[in-house]
Amino acid sequence: MSAASCNNCTFQDTQFLAGSCGATFTLFMGLVEYLVSSKDDIADACNRPGRESVKGMETAEYDFVVVGAGIAGSVVASRLSENPDWKVLLIEAGPEEPTATSVPAFAVSAVGSELDWKYQTQPEGMACLVTGGICNWPRGKMVSGTGGMQGMMYTRGNPKVYNEWAKFGNDGWRYEDVLPYFIKAEKNKNLELVEERYHGTEGPLVVQHFPYRPPLSEAIVEAGKELGYRTGDLNGANQTGIAIAQMMVDNGLRGSTSRMYLRKAGARDNLDVLINSHVTQILIDKKTNLATGVEFIQKDGVKKIVRAKKEVILSGGAIGSPQILLLSGVGPSEDLEELGIEVVQDLPVGRNLHNHVSASVGFYINDTSYETLTTKVLQEYLDTHTGPLSATGITQTTAFLLSKYASDGVPDIQVFFDGFMATCSRTGLAEECTNGEIGDCGRRYITARPTNILPKSRGYLKLRSTNPKDHPLIFPNYFSAMRDGEVLIEGIKLVIQLTETESLQGWGAELDKKPAEGCEGPPFGSDEYWQCVIHRHTGPENHQAGSCKMGPAGDPTAVVDPQLRVHGVRNIRVIDASIFPYVPNCNTIAVVVMVAEKGSDMLKNTWQSSDKADNACHKFGICQQCDMNSKPTVSRSVLQQ
Ligand SMILES: Cc1cc2nc3c(=O)[nH]c(=O)nc-3n(C[C@H](O)[C@H](O)[C@H](O)COP(=O)(O)OP(=O)(O)OC[C@H]3O[C@@H](n4cnc5c(N)ncnc54)[C@H](O)[C@@H]3O)c2cc1C
């Protein structure tokens, strides 16, 4: 940790970059981190809202307590605090968002560091076999959440996905209902590249192309076009196609929701942001099933509680939110009883957990250029926020494709590409190759990652113990639906076709035919071979969802209702990726932000009218008991007086 300063402002800036590339690179990467963190325009120290303690917090009368300052929580806390009459507390387990996460090229560098919860799945029979069936599930533990360690790609998924959500009884979640919230959140700065009627220009979330891209990214788009795919807006009327994706980035800096929403709201007197504080449970009155606040442990180990007059909002993500509910007695009764936890409400919390799944296909290209993180590149970034450090190499190119199993024109495959990322330099010298050697770099190795984005397999999580610091037991059940593997193998074949196009042959693209470790038996390229690859070298992906599923009261698989309120418990909502009935066929952040915007409006609608009614109650001296959802039972005519 070091204190970063801007004029007279300071904050505890967590250093993670030096250790992110292995021991040989520590010195140079440490220097890079020091230089980046010293820049006031990147560190933004004066606008950091996080505090390790808040004076008078325990006696403070918060209206709302929001748990988790990740993608969703940062949006919810800033939207709620727009009402100056409401006092809002946002609690985050990790530290402030480190400065070096702002640099796009270090998109995923915090993975594996102390800023990562480092979840691991229980051994699986059909996935990640090369590591004993255990898959890594990185999740961010810092202000910005997993938003501080992700690729910044902005995609919304297919309109039909939301129409399906609504078909399950989720009124108000059709595409036409959610589109206004995608638009509300967005400030699109490349309108010339998109179909305008689907995009917003007034929201906090800046969306545009990175300032830089390596020429190969354009060649990949051309390859897609040769195969007959369209390019253009992948978030408009037609999702299928290949394009340089739009990204959440502004002025060459990562566009986390903490930077774009929370820091702007941070100066408000009615918003407190408490960091390094791990929420252990929600306080629920067992007689009334009413949530009254939360319990948490601070960094020094001291346990505290804080009260919420109106609601507790869980935005702890697809692992954190169900874990907190389970610790609070909300979950499958048989699991809770096994651990001796008193059951408040029997609900399928932690079930329906699922994720996209991918495989990696490597190929060589003719490119003798050097490592892109040189001292010159660093200087360019520090001066103008442009150049290779302001982007994620060819990872900014993506494709949404249809396998032969796709139905209704909804893409079931997304392809990501990895390479040309300006990270992990050993010396920063201009002639350094990607492997850290000095000299002739020869050919360059890049990978494509076809991903099954409409998986059918469903897993679950449950508590390991009653200790809130213990990670839950995670069982993803990858490939338990056979079709998931078949779709993925189709994706691999589509990627190979891409490399055979004139456009990529111009780069000398050549499939890496060295058999993957443990898959030497079957003939290379046969379905049997790819089966082996996907099971042994599974790409476990990072779009975990569904563990507090949204559905109407009659749905036995639902945890929250279409207003995001936990069934049968009063004054708790879940607002994050865990509420997705099923994960949309795209990267998940744009969707989480949409859910957070919509959830914030639901909270405002509930409580602004309730406040009005309360005022009317007091004015006319006729206060009555509140009903289940805390709407005062006061007659309309009184409100209209
Ligand atoms: C390597 C990687 C790359 C990715 N790339 C992309 C991409 O390019 N585009 C995209 O759209 N998506 C991407 N994603 C996915 C995306 O980051 C997540 O879907 C998104 O962050 C989920 O948002 P959330 O608000 O649900 O949870 P999170 O962002 O994870 O936020 C949850 C927050 O709650 C906090 N928390 C949890 N438990 C507690 C507790 N007990 N007490 C206090 N605080 C708690 C956490 O510390 C965290 O800050 C990527 C993810 C990863 C890991």
The ligand as a Gaussian input file, in Angstrom:
#p B3LYP/6-31G(d) Opt

LIG

0 1
 C      -11.072000     -11.471000     -15.972000
 C      -12.465000     -10.925000     -16.210000
 C      -12.746000     -10.279000     -17.407000
 C      -14.030000      -9.767000     -17.637000
 N      -14.258000      -9.037000     -18.780000
 C      -15.458000      -8.427000     -18.951000
 C      -15.673000      -7.533000     -20.055000
 O      -14.764000      -7.270000     -20.861000
 N      -16.900000      -6.968000     -20.187000
 C      -17.927000      -7.243000     -19.332000
 O      -19.032000      -6.745000     -19.546000
 N      -17.746000      -8.078000     -18.258000
 C      -16.533000      -8.643000     -18.037000
 N      -16.335000      -9.436000     -16.931000
 C      -17.485000      -9.730000     -16.028000
 C      -17.840000      -8.587000     -15.070000
 O      -16.693000      -8.054000     -14.474000
 C      -18.840000      -9.046000     -13.995000
 O      -19.943000      -9.641000     -14.623000
 C      -19.349000      -7.873000     -13.164000
 O      -18.307000      -7.247000     -12.492000
 C      -20.387000      -8.352000     -12.147000
 O      -20.855000      -7.235000     -11.444000
 P      -21.486000      -7.378000      -9.985000
 O      -21.861000      -6.004000      -9.544000
 O      -22.539000      -8.414000     -10.036000
 O      -20.322000      -7.963000      -9.065000
 P      -18.885000      -7.384000      -8.735000
 O      -18.453000      -6.382000      -9.743000
 O      -18.007000      -8.565000      -8.531000
 O      -19.087000      -6.619000      -7.360000
 C      -19.331000      -7.266000      -6.130000
 C      -18.706000      -6.430000      -5.023000
 O      -19.194000      -6.872000      -3.767000
 C      -18.113000      -6.952000      -2.843000
 N      -18.466000      -7.936000      -1.819000
 C      -18.718000      -9.254000      -2.004000
 N      -18.976000      -9.851000      -0.813000
 C      -18.909000      -8.867000       0.138000
 C      -19.067000      -8.855000       1.549000
 N      -19.360000      -9.974000       2.237000
 N      -18.922000      -7.680000       2.203000
 C      -18.639000      -6.532000       1.525000
 N      -18.453000      -6.494000       0.185000
 C      -18.595000      -7.646000      -0.506000
 C      -16.938000      -7.374000      -3.711000
 O      -15.711000      -7.128000      -3.092000
 C      -17.177000      -6.546000      -4.963000
 O      -16.610000      -5.268000      -4.851000
 C      -15.060000      -9.945000     -16.664000
 C      -14.762000     -10.582000     -15.464000
 C      -13.469000     -11.062000     -15.223000
 C      -13.160000     -11.743000     -13.914000

